[in-house]
Structures are given as C-alpha cells and as structure tokens.
Amino acid sequence: MKNENKHNRPKYSLEFRQDAAKLVLEKGYSQQQAADHLGVSLSAMGRWVRAERKPSVMGSVTKKISVTLGEHDELIRLRKENEQLRMEREILKKTAVFFAKETE
C-alpha cells in the first residue's frame, strides 16, 4: 500500500480529547452534537468517550479493563522509553564483551 492512499488522522492533544469526552460525559451533549461542534468525526468522539468512562463491572467475577486517555498516552511513552533502555542495555553488553576481550 502506498503512503499516498493512507488516511492521515489529525493529531489531537490529550487535553483536547479529554475535554471533548467531558462534553458528553459531564455536560450532557450527545456524541453527535459534540463531534459536530468540535469538527471531529463521530467515531473519534466515541473512542474518546469510551476511553474516559470509568471501568464497569461486567459480572460478579469479570471486570472490564480500560484505561483513560491519559493512561494510554503514558503507556505509549513508557513503552517507547522501555524499548530505548533495552537498546542501550544491548549496546552496553556488547561494549563490555569487547573490552573484556581487549584486556585478555
């Protein structure tokens, strides 16, 4: 697939997404009204609202696990940081092996 055919989603800040979801959850707007008012797609609004809702109990044993938008952004940041640290550790391991051979 060529890059020309891909849809580029607009990037919205965490604060914008949270405020948009609050219009629905706290201010009584419908998802359609909020999406129209802010000029975003209805599907994006739906995702943001679902992400901001509190986790609900689906039964006596099972709980639905969900994360808020803030938690999602932090999770992405931490995953990137984790990958960076793993790469640095691998470089240090190789460096230690190199210097160990040099001293022999």
Backbone as JSON, one array per atom type, in Angstrom:
{
  "sequence": "MKNENKHNRPKYSLEFRQDAAKLVLEKGYSQQQAADHLGVSLSAMGRWVRAERKPSVMGSVTKKISVTLGEHDELIRLRKENEQLRMEREILKKTAVFFAKETE",
  "N": [[0.85, -1.18, 0.0], [0.58, 2.17, -0.85], [1.89, 5.19, 0.58], [0.47, 7.4, -0.19], [-2.16, 6.65, -0.37], [-3.0, 6.23, 2.19], [-4.96, 7.32, 4.95], [-4.47, 10.28, 6.68], [-4.74, 10.75, 9.96], [-5.88, 13.43, 11.94], [-3.89, 14.86, 14.54], [-4.7, 15.11, 17.84], [-4.43, 16.85, 20.9], [-3.9, 15.45, 24.19], [-5.27, 16.83, 26.18], [-7.28, 18.13, 24.68], [-8.74, 15.89, 23.73], [-9.63, 14.78, 26.15], [-11.2, 16.91, 27.15], [-13.12, 17.03, 25.14], [-14.4, 14.56, 25.49], [-15.47, 15.02, 28.0], [-17.49, 16.82, 27.43], [-19.52, 15.17, 26.58], [-19.75, 13.29, 28.67], [-20.06, 14.82, 31.03], [-21.35, 17.25, 30.51], [-23.65, 16.74, 29.12], [-23.97, 16.67, 26.36], [-24.79, 15.05, 23.26], [-22.98, 12.44, 21.62], [-22.87, 12.92, 18.89], [-23.59, 15.65, 18.72], [-21.43, 16.85, 20.11], [-19.28, 16.03, 18.5], [-19.93, 17.3, 16.05], [-19.9, 19.98, 16.89], [-17.2, 20.33, 17.59], [-15.92, 19.65, 15.29], [-14.92, 17.11, 14.7], [-14.64, 13.59, 13.9], [-17.4, 11.33, 14.34], [-16.74, 8.75, 15.1], [-14.21, 9.07, 16.26], [-14.91, 10.67, 18.45], [-16.51, 8.84, 19.83], [-14.58, 6.9, 20.55], [-12.96, 8.41, 22.28], [-14.75, 9.04, 24.33], [-15.42, 6.49, 25.31], [-12.89, 5.77, 26.25], [-12.57, 7.51, 28.38], [-14.56, 6.86, 30.16], [-15.41, 5.37, 33.28], [-14.14, 2.21, 34.42], [-16.32, -0.56, 34.09], [-18.23, -2.99, 35.9], [-18.65, -6.19, 34.71], [-19.78, -8.43, 35.57], [-20.08, -10.67, 38.36], [-17.6, -11.82, 38.64], [-15.94, -11.05, 36.53], [-14.21, -8.2, 35.37], [-14.31, -5.35, 33.34], [-11.52, -4.17, 31.72], [-10.14, -1.07, 31.31], [-8.47, 1.85, 30.08], [-7.82, 5.28, 30.72], [-7.56, 8.16, 28.54], [-5.3, 9.62, 29.28], [-3.82, 7.7, 30.67], [-3.38, 5.95, 28.59], [-1.74, 7.45, 26.85], [0.47, 7.73, 28.54], [1.2, 5.06, 28.76], [2.03, 4.49, 26.14], [4.24, 6.25, 26.0], [5.86, 5.13, 27.99], [6.35, 2.6, 26.93], [7.88, 3.26, 24.68], [10.1, 4.38, 25.97], [10.98, 2.15, 27.39], [11.77, 0.46, 25.28], [13.89, 1.98, 24.26], [15.64, 1.88, 26.46], [16.18, -0.86, 26.51], [17.58, -1.16, 24.11], [19.84, 0.41, 24.68], [20.91, -1.09, 26.79], [21.63, -3.45, 25.44], [23.64, -2.45, 23.79], [25.51, -1.7, 25.73], [26.11, -4.23, 26.78], [27.4, -5.43, 24.6], [29.56, -3.73, 24.39], [30.85, -4.21, 26.83], [31.64, -6.87, 26.45], [33.39, -6.53, 24.31], [35.45, -4.93, 25.49], [36.27, -6.7, 27.47], [37.47, -8.69, 25.96], [39.55, -7.25, 24.92], [41.21, -6.77, 27.11], [42.26, -9.2, 27.67]],
  "CA": [[0.0, 0.0, 0.0], [1.37, 3.39, -0.93], [1.6, 6.18, 1.61], [-0.48, 8.38, -0.71], [-3.52, 6.15, -0.18], [-3.35, 6.16, 3.6], [-5.6, 8.5, 5.54], [-3.73, 10.87, 7.79], [-5.61, 11.21, 11.03], [-5.36, 14.61, 12.65], [-3.39, 14.6, 15.89], [-5.32, 15.96, 18.85], [-3.73, 16.76, 22.17], [-4.57, 14.72, 25.25], [-6.21, 17.75, 26.84], [-8.42, 18.31, 23.78], [-9.54, 14.66, 23.71], [-10.3, 14.66, 27.44], [-12.24, 17.92, 27.21], [-14.17, 16.62, 24.22], [-15.15, 13.48, 26.13], [-16.21, 15.6, 29.12], [-18.71, 17.42, 26.91], [-20.54, 14.11, 26.53], [-19.92, 12.63, 29.96], [-20.42, 15.71, 32.14], [-22.17, 18.4, 30.1], [-24.91, 16.29, 28.58], [-24.03, 16.66, 24.9], [-24.74, 13.74, 22.63], [-21.7, 12.28, 20.92], [-23.01, 13.57, 17.59], [-23.54, 17.1, 18.93], [-20.07, 17.23, 20.47], [-18.44, 15.84, 17.31], [-20.25, 18.37, 15.11], [-19.47, 21.25, 17.48], [-15.74, 20.41, 17.59], [-15.39, 19.35, 13.97], [-14.2, 15.83, 14.69], [-15.51, 12.51, 13.46], [-18.2, 10.68, 15.37], [-16.02, 7.57, 15.59], [-13.17, 9.55, 17.17], [-15.59, 11.09, 19.67], [-16.9, 7.62, 20.53], [-13.38, 6.3, 21.17], [-12.52, 9.26, 23.39], [-15.73, 8.91, 25.42], [-15.21, 5.15, 25.9], [-11.62, 5.77, 26.97], [-12.68, 8.3, 29.6], [-15.54, 6.28, 31.08], [-14.87, 4.54, 34.35], [-14.32, 0.78, 34.16], [-17.57, -1.07, 34.62], [-18.24, -4.39, 36.3], [-19.45, -6.93, 33.73], [-20.32, -9.59, 36.24], [-19.55, -10.77, 39.72], [-16.22, -12.28, 38.61], [-15.17, -10.41, 35.48], [-14.24, -6.75, 35.28], [-13.82, -4.82, 32.07], [-10.31, -3.39, 31.95], [-9.98, 0.02, 30.36], [-7.58, 2.9, 30.51], [-8.22, 6.6, 30.26], [-6.68, 8.7, 27.51], [-4.03, 9.97, 29.92], [-3.1, 6.46, 30.94], [-2.99, 5.41, 27.29], [-0.57, 8.22, 26.4], [1.59, 7.37, 29.4], [1.59, 3.7, 28.4], [2.8, 4.6, 24.9], [5.51, 6.88, 26.33], [6.67, 4.18, 28.75], [6.79, 1.54, 26.02], [8.99, 3.8, 23.89], [11.24, 4.51, 26.88], [11.42, 0.79, 27.66], [12.48, 0.0, 24.1], [15.15, 2.72, 24.23], [16.51, 1.33, 27.5], [16.62, -2.2, 26.09], [18.62, -0.97, 23.1], [21.04, 0.89, 25.37], [21.46, -2.21, 27.54], [22.28, -4.34, 24.49], [24.89, -1.79, 23.38], [26.44, -1.82, 26.86], [26.56, -5.63, 26.87], [28.37, -5.64, 23.53], [30.75, -2.96, 24.75], [31.53, -4.93, 27.91], [32.28, -8.05, 25.84], [34.51, -6.03, 23.53], [36.53, -4.53, 26.38], [36.76, -7.89, 28.16], [38.38, -9.36, 25.03], [40.73, -6.38, 24.77], [42.07, -6.86, 28.29], [42.82, -10.56, 27.77]],
  "C": [[0.89, 1.23, 0.0], [0.95, 4.36, 0.15], [0.56, 7.19, 1.14], [-1.93, 7.96, -0.45], [-3.95, 6.09, 1.27], [-4.0, 7.46, 4.04], [-4.73, 9.0, 6.68], [-4.72, 11.4, 8.8], [-5.03, 12.46, 11.65], [-4.91, 14.19, 14.05], [-4.03, 15.61, 16.84], [-4.58, 15.77, 20.17], [-4.56, 15.96, 23.18], [-5.63, 15.6, 25.91], [-7.45, 17.97, 25.98], [-9.34, 17.1, 23.81], [-10.3, 14.48, 25.03], [-11.44, 15.66, 27.56], [-13.41, 17.58, 26.31], [-15.03, 15.53, 24.85], [-15.98, 14.01, 27.29], [-17.49, 16.3, 28.65], [-19.85, 16.4, 26.92], [-20.82, 13.58, 27.93], [-20.43, 13.55, 31.07], [-21.4, 16.82, 31.74], [-23.46, 18.02, 29.4], [-25.04, 16.38, 27.06], [-24.16, 15.23, 24.42], [-23.39, 13.64, 21.93], [-21.74, 12.99, 19.57], [-22.91, 15.09, 17.72], [-22.11, 17.56, 19.22], [-19.13, 17.11, 19.26], [-18.67, 16.96, 16.3], [-19.71, 19.71, 15.6], [-17.95, 21.42, 17.39], [-15.11, 20.13, 16.23], [-14.55, 18.1, 13.91], [-15.18, 14.74, 14.25], [-16.26, 11.89, 14.64], [-17.46, 9.47, 15.94], [-14.9, 7.98, 16.55], [-13.79, 9.95, 18.51], [-15.99, 9.86, 20.49], [-15.72, 6.96, 21.23], [-12.95, 7.09, 22.39], [-13.45, 9.11, 24.59], [-15.55, 7.55, 26.1], [-13.93, 5.11, 26.72], [-11.71, 6.51, 28.3], [-13.7, 7.75, 30.6], [-14.84, 5.43, 32.12], [-15.07, 3.07, 33.99], [-15.62, 0.29, 34.81], [-17.43, -2.54, 34.97], [-19.17, -5.13, 35.35], [-20.07, -8.17, 34.36], [-19.71, -9.67, 37.62], [-18.07, -11.14, 39.71], [-15.36, -11.44, 37.65], [-15.32, -8.89, 35.52], [-13.7, -6.34, 33.92], [-12.62, -3.93, 32.39], [-10.25, -2.31, 30.87], [-9.05, 1.05, 30.94], [-8.09, 4.23, 29.97], [-7.23, 7.06, 29.2], [-5.32, 9.05, 28.08], [-3.18, 8.74, 30.19], [-2.59, 5.85, 29.64], [-1.75, 6.13, 26.77], [0.66, 7.89, 27.24], [2.11, 5.98, 29.06], [2.43, 3.72, 27.12], [4.18, 5.18, 25.18], [6.43, 5.89, 27.05], [7.15, 3.02, 27.88], [7.96, 2.01, 25.16], [10.25, 3.91, 24.74], [11.83, 3.14, 27.19], [12.23, 0.24, 26.49], [13.85, 0.68, 23.99], [16.13, 2.15, 25.26], [17.01, -0.06, 27.15], [17.73, -2.09, 25.06], [19.93, -0.52, 23.75], [21.71, -0.24, 26.15], [22.2, -3.18, 26.62], [23.61, -3.76, 24.02], [25.93, -1.92, 24.49], [26.96, -3.25, 27.02], [27.64, -5.89, 25.83], [29.68, -4.91, 23.83], [31.55, -3.67, 25.84], [32.25, -6.16, 27.37], [33.5, -7.62, 25.06], [35.71, -5.69, 24.43], [37.1, -5.72, 27.17], [37.74, -8.64, 27.28], [39.65, -8.56, 24.87], [41.71, -6.54, 25.92], [42.73, -8.23, 28.42], [44.14, -10.68, 27.08]]
}
